[in-house]
């Protein structure tokens, strides 16, 4: 179990992340007297520092600038040391500038009321030879946010609910910029409904909605992240609801059809106790005041909100959690890595990759797996494979990949 030192006391880190309001007094005192908290994810001294960031009436923990790589590999605040900037990095859709996230999304954040505006923005065709910065879609943004918030990492013990997702996403992206605009003005991560904090939660959501009020010349848009509870057809297309409040969100028939076609695997998680469906939406207000979805993406996760690409991966994530293993789920938002393992065990040295085989027999899939195996062999990377179609997961031997640290 990873702990965090707040002032002179130790607390379970997952408890503080999942219920920051419970520790508001201790965090406020430490912020005032010491100025930071200390993570207990490693035996190294001094401990890695954590920023204590005020958010409305509570306090959240965030990564200390330039110290993320000092955290243990199974810590949600851990990141590999990033290379210095360069031409390639400066053109990335996701980059760091002055310690803050600078994100460029392939969406229109302000739609003109005078001329038709596409949901997705395109780079104008021109004669300039100057390289253009890349942009990313909503799914890539959601994966990037999840990874940067450490929500693709499991420490090997503890628990994680939606409040931890909210607190880690909120603290991680608070100082970021999206298409040159402050993320705090555009992005709202839904907070878990708590009757005791009803007024604060509703006030925050209403303030975000107020920014979407149309003017004579434009319709401002915002980005919303939450957990999907239900979806269905409506009179003019589709509608959906999130678990965090009773608000309804509406979309055209085309967008609803695209959601079902592109993210059917994630949508299938609804009503399954071992699965979650995370939604990111680009939203504007209709003239009648309804919240209208103009772009949307969905991501499948297990009950601890670890992202997964299939129900077979959900089974693997649950198996690793049940066996007390520490691991991370690599995400594909950039795609620069030569291969993308399904999971990586971080509690062994060297780390061990896990591949979940779910489409064996498909020629294209088998060719990709052959390339992965060759890469692992050439680089001496231990690998465990599980054929989900042929082998019960209870028979999987996790010990053959390496020795637990």
Legacy VTK file of the C-alpha trace (Angstrom):
# vtk DataFile Version 3.0
C-alpha trace
ASCII
DATASET POLYDATA
POINTS 405 float
0.000 0.000 0.000
1.310 3.437 -0.977
0.980 6.123 1.678
1.273 9.884 1.564
2.703 12.058 4.343
0.564 15.113 5.021
2.193 17.198 7.694
3.418 14.682 10.241
0.858 11.967 9.518
0.727 9.067 7.048
-2.452 8.236 5.144
-3.262 5.677 2.417
-2.765 7.463 -0.887
-5.795 5.858 -2.543
-8.001 7.065 0.338
-6.812 10.655 -0.086
-7.334 10.525 -3.856
-10.777 8.936 -3.596
-12.109 11.174 -0.819
-10.060 14.399 -0.713
-12.789 16.250 1.168
-12.251 13.972 4.155
-8.650 15.190 4.424
-9.306 18.868 3.699
-8.207 20.033 7.154
-4.896 18.140 7.056
-4.174 19.184 3.471
-4.952 22.842 4.144
-2.668 22.883 7.174
0.168 21.188 5.280
-0.226 23.586 2.352
0.019 26.543 4.727
2.873 25.324 6.927
4.997 23.032 4.757
3.755 23.814 1.278
3.617 20.233 -0.011
2.878 16.596 0.773
5.314 13.690 0.402
4.643 10.455 -1.479
5.640 7.154 0.108
5.801 5.163 -3.130
9.567 4.650 -2.915
12.203 4.000 -0.249
14.427 6.718 -1.699
15.062 9.826 0.377
14.024 12.552 0.181
10.527 11.489 -0.714
9.007 12.832 -3.955
7.011 15.982 -3.279
3.355 16.450 -4.200
1.648 19.758 -4.888
-1.347 20.535 -2.681
-3.770 22.396 -4.939
-6.874 24.171 -3.714
-10.025 23.373 -5.709
-13.065 25.277 -4.516
-13.576 24.127 -0.888
-11.288 21.090 -0.938
-7.648 20.330 -1.692
-6.210 17.955 -4.286
-2.808 16.315 -4.703
-0.901 16.848 -7.944
2.505 16.005 -9.368
5.420 18.207 -8.375
7.035 19.725 -11.505
10.122 17.849 -12.726
9.785 15.126 -10.073
7.334 12.701 -11.693
10.098 10.257 -12.684
11.214 9.988 -9.039
7.993 8.211 -8.077
7.836 4.416 -7.992
6.713 2.658 -11.182
3.417 1.567 -9.610
2.585 5.045 -8.279
-0.153 7.028 -10.041
2.138 10.080 -9.985
4.957 8.306 -11.814
5.975 9.384 -15.328
9.077 8.627 -17.328
11.457 11.576 -17.631
10.513 13.393 -20.817
13.038 14.228 -23.433
13.856 17.861 -24.059
11.862 19.657 -26.675
12.630 19.573 -30.351
11.004 19.948 -33.719
9.123 16.673 -33.464
7.900 17.330 -29.936
6.791 20.866 -30.786
4.457 19.475 -33.436
2.791 16.933 -31.153
-0.895 17.317 -30.371
0.003 16.778 -26.707
3.059 18.473 -25.262
4.323 20.133 -22.110
5.144 23.830 -22.016
6.488 25.408 -18.837
5.320 22.389 -16.878
1.736 22.626 -18.163
-0.214 20.499 -20.610
-0.633 22.129 -24.024
-3.216 20.171 -26.027
-4.439 20.692 -29.554
-7.702 18.954 -30.409
-9.322 18.429 -33.787
-12.519 20.194 -32.733
-14.138 23.592 -33.103
-14.548 25.185 -29.675
-16.555 28.191 -30.830
-19.114 27.725 -33.615
-20.241 30.725 -35.642
-23.983 31.355 -35.771
-23.662 33.046 -39.170
-21.900 30.396 -41.238
-22.003 26.599 -40.957
-19.110 25.278 -38.874
-17.854 21.725 -38.888
-17.499 19.926 -35.591
-13.963 18.935 -36.562
-11.552 21.627 -37.629
-9.269 21.078 -40.587
-5.968 22.677 -41.427
-6.457 24.901 -44.489
-4.697 23.784 -47.622
-1.978 26.217 -48.582
1.413 26.588 -50.170
3.350 27.109 -46.954
6.070 24.539 -46.323
6.084 25.264 -42.596
5.259 22.084 -40.637
1.834 22.190 -39.030
1.214 21.068 -35.493
-0.806 17.862 -35.303
-4.226 17.715 -33.649
-6.002 14.840 -31.904
-9.555 13.572 -31.598
-11.594 13.220 -28.427
-10.650 9.584 -27.786
-6.954 10.445 -27.967
-7.580 13.333 -25.584
-9.395 11.062 -23.130
-6.586 8.489 -23.249
-3.949 11.188 -22.811
-5.806 12.689 -19.856
-6.238 9.244 -18.281
-2.561 8.440 -18.682
-1.280 11.800 -17.440
-3.544 11.534 -14.395
-2.023 8.122 -13.615
-5.351 6.335 -14.024
-3.815 3.695 -16.301
-1.600 2.569 -13.391
-2.502 0.101 -10.655
-0.281 0.048 -7.521
-1.041 -3.567 -6.574
-3.478 -2.908 -3.737
-6.141 -0.513 -2.546
-9.250 0.655 -4.338
-10.331 3.274 -6.847
-13.715 4.858 -7.405
-14.925 7.693 -9.590
-13.896 10.318 -7.023
-10.253 9.346 -7.513
-10.690 9.750 -11.276
-12.242 13.163 -10.752
-9.588 14.398 -8.324
-6.638 13.138 -10.386
-7.976 14.445 -13.706
-8.956 17.789 -12.198
-5.626 18.391 -10.479
-3.574 17.179 -13.465
-5.298 19.293 -16.125
-6.114 22.374 -14.036
-3.293 24.534 -15.436
-3.417 23.099 -18.961
-4.519 24.690 -22.210
-6.738 23.292 -24.944
-6.399 24.886 -28.370
-4.749 27.848 -26.681
-7.532 28.371 -24.138
-7.390 27.627 -20.383
-8.637 24.099 -19.729
-10.477 25.293 -16.619
-12.790 27.356 -18.858
-13.525 24.500 -21.258
-13.295 21.190 -19.407
-15.607 19.855 -16.731
-14.991 16.473 -15.131
-18.177 15.265 -13.513
-17.897 14.856 -9.750
-19.405 11.884 -7.920
-22.785 12.797 -6.520
-22.677 13.314 -2.767
-25.803 14.742 -1.091
-23.662 16.445 1.571
-21.896 18.446 -1.164
-24.963 18.988 -3.333
-24.724 22.790 -3.433
-21.019 22.834 -4.346
-21.354 20.156 -7.034
-24.374 21.781 -8.668
-22.768 25.227 -8.521
-19.676 23.971 -10.342
-21.760 22.308 -13.060
-23.977 25.377 -13.458
-20.927 27.621 -13.773
-19.567 25.399 -16.557
-22.954 25.425 -18.321
-23.133 29.202 -18.075
-20.007 29.477 -20.238
-21.909 27.713 -23.041
-24.526 30.470 -23.374
-24.863 31.555 -27.007
-24.247 35.081 -28.184
-25.510 36.816 -31.301
-22.450 35.696 -33.242
-21.326 32.342 -31.812
-22.050 29.198 -29.822
-19.319 28.438 -27.278
-18.611 24.760 -26.678
-17.239 22.829 -23.742
-15.782 19.397 -23.033
-17.346 17.055 -20.480
-15.967 13.801 -19.023
-18.130 11.373 -17.053
-19.261 7.781 -16.661
-22.090 6.677 -18.939
-25.185 5.256 -17.263
-27.610 4.872 -20.171
-28.251 5.783 -23.793
-31.110 5.398 -26.233
-33.004 6.844 -29.148
-34.809 10.150 -28.871
-37.294 11.935 -31.086
-34.532 13.612 -33.094
-31.630 11.207 -32.665
-30.124 9.960 -29.427
-29.868 10.827 -25.763
-27.698 9.702 -22.880
-27.309 10.112 -19.137
-24.280 10.001 -16.860
-24.053 8.361 -13.461
-23.007 11.587 -11.765
-26.234 13.568 -12.215
-29.707 13.449 -13.742
-28.918 15.764 -16.669
-29.809 14.495 -20.163
-27.618 15.099 -23.217
-29.012 14.999 -26.749
-27.439 14.333 -30.141
-28.403 14.033 -33.786
-29.217 10.701 -35.381
-25.900 10.765 -37.287
-23.815 11.311 -34.159
-25.755 8.659 -32.242
-25.243 6.148 -35.058
-21.520 6.948 -35.150
-21.266 6.498 -31.385
-22.815 3.028 -31.589
-20.751 1.989 -34.598
-17.395 3.256 -33.325
-17.654 2.511 -29.602
-19.952 -0.484 -29.337
-17.479 -2.374 -27.146
-17.383 0.437 -24.596
-21.165 0.950 -24.671
-21.641 -2.756 -23.949
-20.192 -2.145 -20.472
-23.429 -0.521 -19.294
-25.180 -2.579 -16.602
-22.188 -4.927 -16.251
-20.887 -4.750 -12.652
-17.301 -5.495 -13.681
-17.092 -2.889 -16.456
-17.336 0.888 -16.899
-17.920 3.136 -19.909
-16.170 6.513 -19.804
-17.510 9.260 -22.065
-15.946 12.480 -23.340
-18.266 14.895 -25.146
-17.995 18.172 -26.990
-21.155 20.049 -26.020
-23.009 23.213 -26.900
-26.340 24.633 -25.767
-29.291 24.613 -28.099
-31.458 27.706 -28.444
-33.976 26.083 -26.137
-31.305 25.428 -23.503
-30.690 21.711 -24.040
-27.138 20.375 -23.800
-26.378 19.076 -27.290
-23.542 16.691 -28.151
-21.621 17.677 -31.293
-18.799 15.147 -30.912
-18.288 12.165 -28.606
-15.968 9.267 -27.788
-16.138 6.384 -25.322
-13.557 4.261 -23.516
-14.027 0.863 -21.893
-12.662 0.301 -18.371
-12.851 -2.263 -15.605
-14.483 -1.601 -12.239
-11.351 0.215 -10.992
-11.515 2.490 -14.060
-8.411 0.966 -15.636
-8.757 1.451 -19.412
-9.166 -1.705 -21.511
-9.522 -2.357 -25.229
-11.848 -5.368 -24.947
-13.806 -7.515 -22.519
-10.863 -9.956 -22.580
-8.606 -7.173 -21.329
-11.124 -6.393 -18.594
-10.807 -10.029 -17.488
-6.997 -9.717 -17.464
-7.040 -6.424 -15.526
-9.381 -7.965 -12.950
-7.146 -11.050 -12.704
-4.053 -8.918 -12.063
-5.872 -6.799 -9.472
-7.158 -9.922 -7.695
-3.618 -11.329 -7.538
-2.200 -8.143 -6.033
-0.022 -7.280 -9.034
1.187 -3.781 -9.835
0.892 -2.891 -13.516
0.118 -0.237 -16.078
-1.972 -0.185 -19.234
-0.109 1.560 -22.103
-2.373 3.789 -24.180
-2.147 4.574 -27.876
-2.882 8.284 -28.124
0.474 9.154 -29.702
1.564 5.849 -31.188
5.291 6.560 -31.356
6.278 3.426 -29.469
7.340 0.557 -31.768
4.835 -1.731 -30.043
2.006 -1.219 -27.583
1.765 -4.041 -25.019
-1.653 -4.767 -23.588
-0.307 -4.578 -19.998
3.064 -4.192 -18.287
3.826 -5.720 -14.877
5.775 -3.144 -12.867
6.443 -5.190 -9.720
9.126 -7.347 -11.395
12.618 -6.582 -12.595
12.833 -6.406 -15.525
9.272 -5.377 -16.242
7.151 -8.008 -18.011
4.685 -7.310 -20.811
1.372 -9.157 -21.065
-0.358 -9.767 -24.382
-4.029 -10.735 -24.465
-4.778 -12.714 -27.618
-8.386 -12.297 -28.613
-8.403 -12.624 -32.414
-6.053 -15.527 -33.117
-6.669 -16.903 -36.593
-7.167 -13.492 -38.186
-4.242 -13.079 -40.659
-3.734 -9.360 -40.031
-3.928 -9.797 -36.267
-1.550 -12.778 -36.318
0.954 -10.751 -38.373
0.898 -7.943 -35.800
1.423 -10.430 -32.990
4.354 -12.014 -34.840
5.958 -8.569 -35.172
5.434 -7.938 -31.468
7.024 -11.260 -30.510
10.026 -10.511 -32.681
10.406 -7.070 -31.076
10.269 -8.554 -27.567
12.834 -11.229 -28.443
15.230 -8.735 -30.037
15.117 -6.445 -27.022
15.099 -9.139 -24.353
11.678 -8.141 -23.016
9.953 -10.898 -21.025
6.428 -11.569 -22.264
3.438 -13.533 -21.006
0.701 -14.391 -23.501
-2.875 -15.346 -22.719
-5.063 -16.741 -25.493
-8.476 -15.657 -24.245
-10.260 -17.933 -26.704
-8.385 -21.115 -25.799
-7.210 -20.924 -22.178
-9.187 -20.162 -18.990
-7.551 -17.238 -17.255
-7.430 -19.116 -13.953
-4.794 -21.346 -15.542
-2.486 -18.453 -16.414
0.947 -18.628 -14.757
2.059 -15.084 -13.888
5.324 -16.234 -12.304
7.064 -17.234 -15.535
7.709 -13.655 -16.572
10.063 -12.641 -13.798
10.659 -12.403 -10.073
8.455 -10.155 -7.967
10.339 -7.267 -6.423
LINES 1 406
405 0 1 2 3 4 5 6 7 8 9 10 11 12 13 14 15 16 17 18 19 20 21 22 23 24 25 26 27 28 29 30 31 32 33 34 35 36 37 38 39 40 41 42 43 44 45 46 47 48 49 50 51 52 53 54 55 56 57 58 59 60 61 62 63 64 65 66 67 68 69 70 71 72 73 74 75 76 77 78 79 80 81 82 83 84 85 86 87 88 89 90 91 92 93 94 95 96 97 98 99 100 101 102 103 104 105 106 107 108 109 110 111 112 113 114 115 116 117 118 119 120 121 122 123 124 125 126 127 128 129 130 131 132 133 134 135 136 137 138 139 140 141 142 143 144 145 146 147 148 149 150 151 152 153 154 155 156 157 158 159 160 161 162 163 164 165 166 167 168 169 170 171 172 173 174 175 176 177 178 179 180 181 182 183 184 185 186 187 188 189 190 191 192 193 194 195 196 197 198 199 200 201 202 203 204 205 206 207 208 209 210 211 212 213 214 215 216 217 218 219 220 221 222 223 224 225 226 227 228 229 230 231 232 233 234 235 236 237 238 239 240 241 242 243 244 245 246 247 248 249 250 251 252 253 254 255 256 257 258 259 260 261 262 263 264 265 266 267 268 269 270 271 272 273 274 275 276 277 278 279 280 281 282 283 284 285 286 287 288 289 290 291 292 293 294 295 296 297 298 299 300 301 302 303 304 305 306 307 308 309 310 311 312 313 314 315 316 317 318 319 320 321 322 323 324 325 326 327 328 329 330 331 332 333 334 335 336 337 338 339 340 341 342 343 344 345 346 347 348 349 350 351 352 353 354 355 356 357 358 359 360 361 362 363 364 365 366 367 368 369 370 371 372 373 374 375 376 377 378 379 380 381 382 383 384 385 386 387 388 389 390 391 392 393 394 395 396 397 398 399 400 401 402 403 404
